[in-house]
Amino acid sequence: MQRRSKPVAFAPDGALSVSSTVRALERELRAPLFDRTPVGEALVPAARATLRAAELAREAVDAVRGSCAGG
């Protein structure tokens, strides 16, 4: 993955604007992460699958760390 070429925008109080960050990431990826509807937002299936893959990868790393620490 490429490094960000532009700094992330911050709100005046210093808090990260989640909405603007998500939209910037969607532009960078050239793909939507959410289906936006009048009722709200929902992760698109590809984003949901990517999050699940990241969770599985994190679990695998934790398992390796645990086996290294115990042995």
Secondary structure, DSSP 4 states (H G I P E B T S, - for coil): -PPPSSPPPB-TTS-B-HHHHHHHHHHHHTS-SEEE-SS-EEE-HHHHHHHHHHHHHHHHHHHHHHHHHH-
